[in-house]
Amino acid sequence: FTKPSPRYTEASLVKELETLGIGRPSTYAAIMGNIQNRGYVHKVNGALIPTFTAYAVIQFLERYFKDLVNLQFTANLEDTLDAISRNEMKSEDFLDHFYNGENGTPGLNTLLESEFDRDSSRTILELKNDNDNDIFVKIGRYGVYLQDGETNTTLSDTAIPSELNFETALESLQKKAEGPKELCSHPKSGDPVLLKDGRFGPYIQCGDKMKSLLPGMQPEEVTPNIALGIIGLPKDLGKHPESGDIIKSDIGRYGPYIRSGKTTRSVIPPDNILDLSLERAVEILAAEGKKSGQRVIKELGIDPETQSAIEIKDGRYGAYVTNGKINATLPKAT
């Protein structure tokens, strides 16, 4: 935890998987998507940074299911699935051996009946200072948190394990004790506009409404005007001159964006979502989709649950469909 190992990029991780015999070309895009969508890594300047959630999952699996997560088992499983696809092995026989065990090797059924130490499984890391005081990094139902005796505070999902030490953890706990910072009062409701820190990083709250800060924005940069601008989103910029649809600006899970009808576009620097004009928004909507760095081949509509655009994109490993949260590889013949 204390010293970061060399970071993988997507390309170098795929190369490593190929060397280990894990995965196949048709599954690499899904693997890259899954480890990011499930919060096991987040990407910083192209590098894949493991999260505390990833460490928690790995520690648990290696403690209780070590035979199922070693590299050789995974590589052999790929070969077994290939054999099943060639009708050289029956899938029923494989599943029976996997679940019930064979030749004295316990199956998944036996492993699942084992007793798990819940408290130790929740503990990811213990931080100590020179006086042997300790702060624990733990994972719970609502994410990763710091614990010092009876005091705890949420740790951001994007916290980098190698950058956390006793001093930085203690600072986070002290900030929690101080409470949120009041920036101003809302001019209409009169409610206090607060700067808080949560699981997904710092955010603005006014009444029941909460909005994340702009990507890369530090808490100390937030002025009352910026806070009011953020909490005022979503914002109607006006009507599209051609379609007549309202253009709205907002901040979502993946950053600032604008939407008009079924078309959604990310807003990236040097454009600023807080002072975006109607004219500039129309220009962004007219441009090719560059929302996640991949070319949009086709827009299929809006996901009724997430309200995100469903798109077919041209990715590094071929075409895939995404709703911004879940990626699924498309067959090459599609």
C-alpha positions in Angstrom: 0.0 0.0 0.0 2.7 2.5 1.0 4.8 2.2 -2.2 2.9 2.2 -5.6 3.9 -0.5 -8.0 4.3 0.4 -11.7 0.9 1.3 -13.1 -0.7 -0.6 -16.0 -2.4 1.2 -18.8 -5.2 -0.6 -20.6 -2.8 -1.7 -23.4 -0.1 -3.0 -21.0 -2.7 -4.8 -18.9 -4.1 -6.5 -22.0 -0.5 -7.5 -23.0 0.0 -8.9 -19.5 -3.3 -10.9 -19.7 -2.2 -12.3 -23.0 1.2 -13.4 -21.5 -0.6 -15.1 -18.6 -3.1 -16.8 -20.9 -6.1 -15.1 -19.3 -9.0 -13.8 -21.4 -9.4 -13.8 -25.1 -9.3 -10.9 -27.7 -13.2 -11.0 -27.6 -13.3 -10.5 -23.9 -10.6 -7.8 -23.3 -12.9 -4.8 -23.8 -15.4 -6.3 -21.4 -12.6 -6.9 -18.8 -11.3 -3.3 -19.1 -14.9 -2.0 -18.8 -15.8 -4.2 -15.8 -12.8 -3.4 -13.6 -13.6 0.3 -14.1 -17.4 0.1 -13.8 -17.2 -2.0 -10.6 -14.8 0.5 -9.0 -11.8 -1.8 -8.8 -9.6 0.8 -10.7 -9.9 4.3 -11.9 -8.0 5.9 -14.7 -5.7 8.8 -14.1 -3.8 10.1 -17.2 -4.1 6.8 -18.8 -2.8 4.8 -15.8 -5.1 2.3 -14.1 -5.0 3.0 -10.3 -6.3 0.2 -8.0 -8.8 1.3 -5.4 -9.3 0.3 -1.8 -12.4 -1.6 -3.0 -10.2 -3.7 -5.2 -7.8 -4.5 -2.3 -10.7 -5.5 -0.1 -12.1 -7.9 -2.7 -8.7 -9.4 -3.5 -7.9 -9.9 0.2 -11.2 -11.6 0.8 -10.9 -13.9 -2.2 -7.3 -14.9 -1.5 -8.2 -15.7 2.1 -11.2 -17.8 1.5 -11.1 -18.8 -2.2 -7.4 -18.8 -3.0 -7.6 -21.8 -5.3 -10.2 -20.1 -7.5 -8.4 -16.8 -7.9 -4.8 -18.0 -8.6 -3.6 -17.2 -12.1 -3.1 -20.8 -13.2 -6.7 -21.7 -12.3 -8.0 -18.8 -14.4 -5.8 -19.7 -17.4 -6.9 -23.4 -17.1 -10.5 -22.3 -17.0 -10.1 -20.4 -20.2 -8.8 -23.6 -21.9 -11.7 -25.6 -20.4 -14.3 -23.1 -21.8 -12.6 -23.4 -25.2 -12.8 -27.2 -25.0 -16.5 -26.9 -24.2 -17.1 -24.6 -27.1 -15.4 -27.3 -29.4 -17.7 -30.0 -27.9 -14.6 -31.8 -26.5 -16.1 -31.6 -23.0 -19.6 -31.5 -21.6 -20.5 -28.3 -19.8 -22.6 -30.3 -17.3 -19.6 -32.4 -16.2 -17.5 -29.3 -15.7 -20.1 -27.5 -13.6 -20.6 -30.7 -11.5 -16.9 -30.9 -10.7 -16.6 -27.2 -10.1 -19.5 -27.1 -7.7 -19.2 -30.4 -6.0 -15.5 -31.0 -6.2 -13.5 -34.0 -7.5 -10.5 -36.1 -6.5 -10.5 -34.7 -3.0 -10.5 -31.1 -4.1 -13.4 -29.1 -2.5 -15.9 -27.6 -4.8 -17.5 -24.2 -4.6 -20.4 -25.6 -2.5 -18.1 -26.6 0.3 -16.2 -23.3 0.1 -19.4 -21.3 0.4 -20.3 -23.2 3.6 -17.1 -22.1 5.3 -17.2 -19.6 8.2 -16.1 -16.1 7.3 -14.7 -13.6 9.8 -16.8 -10.6 9.0 -14.8 -8.1 11.1 -11.4 -9.0 9.7 -12.8 -9.2 6.2 -14.0 -5.6 6.4 -10.5 -4.4 7.4 -8.4 -3.4 4.4 -5.4 -1.7 6.1 -4.1 -0.6 9.5 -2.2 2.7 9.7 0.1 3.4 12.6 2.1 6.4 13.8 5.3 6.5 15.8 3.3 6.3 19.1 1.7 3.0 17.9 -1.7 4.7 17.5 -3.7 3.2 14.8 -6.4 4.1 12.2 -8.2 1.4 10.2 -9.3 1.5 6.6 -12.4 -0.6 6.3 -15.1 -1.4 3.8 -18.8 -1.5 4.6 -22.2 -1.5 2.9 -21.8 2.1 1.8 -18.2 2.1 0.7 -14.7 2.5 2.2 -14.2 4.5 5.4 -11.6 5.4 8.1 -12.1 4.3 11.7 -10.4 5.6 14.8 -12.1 4.2 17.9 -15.7 5.3 17.8 -15.0 8.0 15.1 -15.3 7.2 11.4 -15.5 9.1 8.1 -16.1 8.1 4.5 -13.1 7.8 2.2 -13.5 8.9 -1.4 -13.8 6.1 -3.9 -11.0 7.7 -5.9 -8.6 7.8 -2.9 -5.2 6.3 -4.0 -4.0 3.7 -1.5 -0.3 4.5 -1.9 -1.0 8.2 -1.0 -2.8 7.4 2.3 -0.8 7.4 5.5 -1.6 8.0 9.2 -1.3 11.8 8.9 -3.6 12.2 5.9 -6.1 9.8 7.5 -6.0 11.7 10.8 -6.6 15.0 8.8 -9.7 13.5 7.2 -11.1 12.4 10.6 -10.5 15.9 12.0 -12.3 17.5 9.1 -15.2 15.2 9.7 -15.3 16.4 13.3 -15.3 20.1 12.2 -18.4 19.5 10.1 -19.2 20.9 6.6 -18.2 24.4 5.5 -21.0 26.9 5.0 -20.2 29.0 1.9 -23.3 31.2 1.7 -27.1 31.2 1.8 -29.2 30.5 -1.3 -30.7 33.8 -2.5 -34.1 32.3 -3.1 -34.6 29.6 -0.4 -32.4 31.0 2.2 -31.0 27.5 2.9 -27.2 27.3 3.7 -25.0 26.2 0.8 -22.6 23.7 2.3 -19.3 22.2 1.0 -19.1 18.6 2.1 -16.9 15.6 1.6 -18.4 12.2 0.8 -17.8 8.8 -0.8 -17.6 10.2 -4.3 -15.5 13.2 -3.3 -16.3 16.8 -2.3 -19.8 18.1 -3.2 -22.2 21.0 -2.7 -25.4 20.6 -0.7 -28.3 23.0 -0.3 -31.4 21.6 1.4 -31.9 18.1 0.0 -30.1 18.8 -3.3 -26.5 17.6 -3.8 -24.1 18.2 -6.7 -20.5 17.1 -7.2 -17.7 19.6 -7.9 -16.4 20.0 -11.4 -13.8 17.4 -12.4 -10.4 18.4 -11.1 -11.8 21.2 -8.9 -10.3 21.4 -5.4 -12.5 22.3 -2.4 -10.4 25.4 -1.7 -11.2 26.7 -5.2 -15.0 26.8 -4.5 -16.3 30.3 -4.0 -19.9 31.2 -3.1 -20.6 32.1 -6.8 -19.2 28.8 -8.0 -21.2 26.9 -5.4 -24.4 28.6 -6.4 -23.7 27.9 -10.1 -23.1 24.2 -9.3 -26.2 23.8 -7.1 -28.2 25.6 -9.8 -27.7 22.8 -12.2 -29.4 21.4 -14.3 -29.9 24.6 -16.2 -32.0 25.4 -19.2 -29.8 27.2 -21.8 -32.5 27.7 -24.3 -34.1 26.1 -27.3 -32.1 24.5 -30.1 -32.5 26.7 -33.2 -33.2 23.7 -35.5 -35.0 21.1 -33.4 -36.7 23.4 -30.9 -35.7 21.0 -28.1 -34.6 22.5 -24.8 -30.8 22.3 -24.2 -29.9 21.5 -20.6 -26.6 21.6 -18.9 -25.7 19.5 -15.9 -23.0 17.5 -14.0 -23.4 13.7 -14.0 -21.4 10.8 -12.8 -19.0 11.1 -15.6 -18.6 14.9 -15.5 -20.3 18.0 -17.1 -22.6 17.4 -20.1 -25.4 19.0 -22.2 -28.5 17.3 -23.6 -31.0 18.2 -26.2 -33.6 15.7 -27.2 -31.8 12.3 -27.5 -28.4 13.8 -28.1 -25.9 14.1 -25.2 -22.4 15.6 -25.3 -19.7 15.9 -22.7 -18.5 19.4 -21.9 -14.7 19.4 -21.6 -12.1 22.2 -21.0 -11.6 24.9 -22.1 -15.5 25.0 -22.1 -17.0 25.6 -18.6 -20.4 24.2 -17.8 -21.1 27.0 -15.4 -20.9 29.8 -18.0 -21.7 27.9 -21.2 -23.7 30.0 -23.7 -26.5 28.7 -25.9 -24.5 29.3 -29.0 -21.5 27.3 -27.8 -23.8 24.5 -26.7 -25.3 24.2 -30.2 -21.8 24.0 -31.6 -20.9 21.2 -29.2 -24.0 19.3 -30.0 -23.3 19.5 -33.7 -19.8 18.0 -33.2 -18.9 14.3 -33.5 -19.5 12.5 -30.2 -16.4 12.5 -28.1 -18.0 11.9 -24.8 -15.6 9.2 -23.6 -12.7 9.5 -26.0 -14.3 6.9 -28.4 -16.0 7.6 -31.7 -19.8 7.3 -31.5 -21.0 5.0 -34.3 -24.7 5.2 -33.6 -27.0 6.6 -30.9 -29.8 4.2 -29.9 -31.8 6.3 -27.5 -32.0 7.0 -23.7 -31.7 4.4 -21.0 -35.1 4.6 -19.1 -33.5 3.8 -15.8 -30.3 5.9 -15.8 -31.5 8.6 -18.3 -28.1 8.2 -20.0 -27.6 7.9 -23.8 -27.3 4.4 -25.1 -24.6 4.4 -27.9 -22.6 2.1 -30.1 -18.9 3.2 -29.9 -15.7 2.2 -31.7 -13.4 1.2 -28.9 -9.8 0.1 -28.7 -10.8 -3.6 -29.0 -13.7 -3.2 -31.4 -17.3 -2.0 -31.3 -19.3 -2.0 -28.1 -22.6 -0.7 -26.8 -22.7 1.4 -23.6 -25.2 3.4 -21.5 -22.3 5.2 -19.8 -22.2 2.7 -17.0 -22.3 -0.8 -18.5 -20.3 -1.8 -21.6 -21.0 -4.8 -23.8 -18.9 -6.1 -26.6 -20.6 -6.5 -30.0 -19.9 -9.5 -32.3 -17.7 -8.5 -35.2 -20.4 -9.5 -37.6 -22.9 -7.0 -36.1 
